[in-house]
Amino acid sequence: MSAEVVPFDWARMLLGDTPPLFLLEIAFRTAVMFLWLVLLLRVTGKRGLAQLSPLEVAIVIGLGSAAGDPMFYPEVPLLHAMLVMALVVGLQRLISHLVIVSERVETFVEGTPVELIRDGVLLGGGLERANLSREDVFERLRAQGVRQLGAVQRAYFEQDGNLTVFTHPHDPPPGLPVVPPWDLEPPPELGSDAARAFTGPLACLECGRTQNGAQDGAGPCACGSDRWTPALTDPLSPNPAAGADGPDDGAADGPADGGEAAPAAAGPH
């Protein structure tokens, strides 16, 4: 059974049962663990950092851990925790200074922006480097009001985990729809014969690259996929532009010559 804790025992509160030289070991332990934490956060990736750099996340974790235990554990000396907190702040200031003066340190700690979309086409290498799926990118595009990939000139996954999007200011070309979310309403996929007969623009369902079905033959895309869907300028429009001569389902046109219009639904008398 442990000895009874004597309240306000200043020797125990400040140093505990360890010799003063143990403070040097604490300094070494703190430096090693803080740098290891920064490295792990850098390796883990930035998609979950949400506007915080790995260095900022590390200092939050380090200060929180150092400040919490001595608040209610009597066996944790205050001086040890205070030294850890001071060292964490000191290391953060040192690394922040190195980030400013050294491009190599900045790249190692903060990472670099990753280009994800160029001229309406998803870049597979960029998605892999950013550890993002196509659905992740579509979700972030929808949050910025983007309806289809053709409207995007460039999209960059920034160092802080945010997505920066540059869109066409006027009259964007048709592209792969990102709304509605594909989990709710996937875009129609055209078979190879239908794609070759389609005279309007087509969008690859994998990368978003567009081409004309009848003119280009709707063969395999440059990314290797052979799955196509009509490219749209506004997927949410009642009559989205998918090409002037695309397949007609008859829904938006009036009755054919010589035919009769379908009777309107009878309203209440």
C-alpha positions in Angstrom: 0.0 0.0 0.0 1.4 3.4 -1.0 2.3 5.9 1.6 -0.2 8.5 2.5 0.0 11.7 0.4 0.9 14.8 2.5 -0.8 17.8 1.1 1.4 20.7 0.0 4.6 18.8 0.3 6.6 21.2 -1.8 9.5 18.8 -2.3 7.1 16.1 -3.7 5.2 18.7 -5.7 8.2 20.1 -7.5 10.7 17.3 -7.8 9.0 14.1 -6.6 11.3 11.3 -5.6 13.8 11.8 -8.4 17.3 13.5 -8.2 17.6 17.0 -9.8 19.7 15.4 -12.6 16.6 13.7 -13.8 15.5 17.0 -15.3 18.1 16.6 -18.0 16.7 13.2 -18.9 13.2 14.8 -19.1 14.6 17.4 -21.5 16.0 14.6 -23.7 12.8 12.5 -23.5 10.7 15.6 -24.5 12.8 16.5 -27.5 12.8 12.9 -28.8 9.1 12.4 -28.3 8.1 15.8 -29.8 10.3 15.3 -32.9 8.9 11.7 -33.3 5.4 13.1 -33.0 6.0 15.7 -35.7 7.5 12.9 -38.0 4.5 10.6 -37.4 2.0 13.4 -38.2 3.9 14.3 -41.3 3.9 10.6 -42.5 0.2 10.2 -41.6 -0.8 12.8 -44.1 -2.7 16.2 -44.0 -6.2 15.2 -45.0 -7.3 15.1 -41.4 -5.4 18.1 -40.1 -8.1 20.6 -41.0 -6.2 23.9 -41.2 -3.5 22.9 -38.7 0.0 22.0 -39.7 1.7 18.9 -38.3 3.8 21.2 -36.1 0.7 22.9 -34.7 -1.0 19.5 -34.0 2.2 18.3 -32.3 2.3 21.3 -29.9 -1.4 20.9 -29.1 -0.9 17.2 -28.2 2.4 17.8 -26.4 1.1 20.7 -24.3 -2.1 18.9 -23.5 -0.4 15.7 -22.4 2.2 17.6 -20.3 -0.4 19.9 -18.6 -3.0 17.2 -17.8 -1.2 14.6 -15.7 0.2 16.9 -13.0 -3.2 18.5 -12.4 -4.5 15.4 -10.6 -1.7 12.8 -10.3 0.2 13.6 -7.0 3.1 11.4 -8.2 3.8 13.7 -11.2 5.9 16.7 -10.0 4.9 20.1 -11.2 8.5 21.1 -12.1 8.8 18.1 -14.5 5.6 19.0 -16.3 6.5 22.7 -16.4 9.9 21.8 -17.9 8.2 19.6 -20.6 5.8 22.4 -21.5 8.6 24.9 -21.8 10.6 22.6 -23.9 7.7 21.9 -26.2 7.1 25.6 -26.8 10.9 26.1 -27.3 11.0 23.3 -29.9 8.0 24.7 -31.7 9.6 28.1 -31.9 12.9 26.6 -33.1 11.3 24.4 -35.8 9.1 27.4 -36.9 12.2 29.5 -37.3 13.9 26.7 -39.3 10.7 26.4 -41.5 11.1 30.1 -42.3 14.8 30.1 -43.2 15.1 26.7 -44.8 13.0 25.5 -47.8 14.0 21.9 -47.1 12.8 22.0 -43.5 9.5 23.6 -44.6 9.0 20.9 -47.2 9.7 18.2 -44.7 7.5 19.6 -41.9 4.7 21.2 -43.9 4.7 19.1 -47.1 3.9 20.6 -50.5 0.7 21.4 -52.4 -0.6 18.7 -54.6 -2.3 19.3 -57.9 -5.4 17.2 -58.2 -7.3 18.6 -61.2 -6.1 20.2 -64.4 -8.5 21.4 -67.0 -11.4 19.3 -65.7 -9.3 16.0 -65.5 -8.5 14.2 -62.3 -4.8 13.5 -61.9 -4.4 9.9 -60.6 -0.9 10.6 -59.3 -2.0 13.6 -57.4 -4.9 11.7 -55.7 -2.4 9.0 -54.7 0.1 11.5 -53.3 -2.6 13.3 -51.3 -4.2 10.0 -50.1 -7.6 11.1 -51.4 -10.2 9.1 -53.3 -12.2 10.4 -56.2 -15.3 10.7 -53.9 -13.2 12.7 -51.3 -12.4 15.3 -54.1 -16.0 15.4 -55.3 -17.2 16.1 -51.8 -14.8 19.0 -51.4 -15.8 20.3 -54.8 -19.5 20.3 -54.0 -18.8 22.2 -50.8 -17.4 25.0 -53.0 -20.3 25.0 -55.3 -18.7 23.1 -58.2 -21.3 21.0 -60.1 -19.1 19.3 -62.8 -15.4 18.8 -63.4 -15.3 20.8 -66.7 -15.8 24.0 -64.6 -12.5 23.4 -62.8 -9.3 24.8 -64.3 -7.1 23.9 -61.4 -7.5 22.3 -58.0 -4.7 22.1 -55.4 -4.6 20.1 -52.1 -2.9 22.7 -49.9 -0.4 22.1 -47.1 -3.0 22.8 -44.4 -5.4 20.1 -45.9 -7.8 22.5 -47.6 -8.7 22.3 -51.3 -8.1 25.4 -53.4 -10.2 25.5 -56.6 -9.9 27.8 -59.6 -13.0 27.6 -61.9 -13.8 29.1 -65.3 -15.2 32.6 -64.8 -17.7 32.3 -67.7 -19.3 29.6 -69.8 -17.4 26.5 -68.5 -17.1 23.5 -70.9 -19.1 20.4 -70.1 -17.6 17.8 -67.8 -18.1 14.9 -65.5 -21.0 15.6 -63.1 -20.2 15.7 -59.3 -23.7 16.4 -58.3 -25.9 14.8 -57.2 -23.5 12.7 -55.0 -22.9 9.4 -56.8 -23.9 7.4 -53.7 -27.4 8.9 -54.1 -27.7 9.1 -57.9 -24.8 7.8 -60.0 -24.5 9.3 -63.5 -25.8 7.1 -66.4 -23.1 4.9 -67.9 -23.2 4.4 -71.7 -22.3 1.1 -73.2 -19.6 1.0 -75.9 -22.1 1.0 -78.7 -24.2 3.8 -77.3 -21.0 5.8 -76.5 -19.8 5.5 -80.1 -23.2 6.5 -81.4 -23.4 9.5 -79.1 -22.7 12.7 -81.0 -22.3 15.0 -77.9 -19.4 15.3 -75.5 -18.7 12.3 -73.3 -16.9 12.3 -69.9 -14.8 9.4 -68.6 -16.2 8.1 -65.3 -12.8 7.5 -63.9 -10.8 10.7 -64.6 -13.4 13.1 -66.1 -11.5 13.6 -69.4 -14.0 14.6 -72.2 -14.2 13.7 -75.9 -16.8 13.5 -78.6 -18.3 10.0 -78.9 -19.0 9.9 -82.7 -16.0 12.0 -83.7 -13.4 10.3 -81.4 -14.9 6.8 -81.4 -15.4 6.6 -77.6 -12.6 4.1 -77.3 -10.6 3.7 -74.1 -9.7 6.9 -72.3 -6.1 7.9 -71.7 -6.5 6.8 -68.1 -7.3 3.2 -69.4 -11.0 3.3 -68.5 -13.7 2.6 -71.1 -16.6 3.8 -69.0 -18.3 6.9 -70.3 -21.3 9.2 -69.4 -22.7 12.3 -71.1 -20.7 15.4 -70.2 -22.9 18.1 -68.8 -22.5 21.9 -68.3 -25.0 22.0 -65.4 -26.2 18.6 -63.9 -28.8 20.4 -61.9 -30.4 22.2 -64.8 -33.9 20.8 -65.9 -32.3 20.4 -69.4 -28.6 20.0 -68.9 -26.5 20.5 -72.0 -25.0 17.1 -72.9 -24.4 17.9 -76.5 -26.6 19.3 -79.2 -27.1 15.9 -81.0 -27.1 13.5 -78.1 -29.6 10.7 -77.5 -33.1 12.0 -77.1 -35.4 10.5 -74.6 -38.3 12.6 -75.7 -39.0 13.9 -72.3 -38.1 17.5 -73.1 -39.6 17.8 -76.6 -43.1 18.4 -77.7 -45.2 15.8 -79.5 -44.0 14.6 -82.9 -45.7 15.8 -86.0 -49.1 14.3 -86.5 -49.2 13.0 -83.0 -51.3 14.0 -80.1 -50.2 15.6 -76.9 -50.6 13.4 -73.8 -53.6 14.5 -71.8 -52.8 16.5 -68.8 -53.5 15.1 -65.4 -57.0 16.1 -64.3 -57.0 18.6 -61.4 -59.7 19.0 -58.8 -63.0 20.3 -60.2 
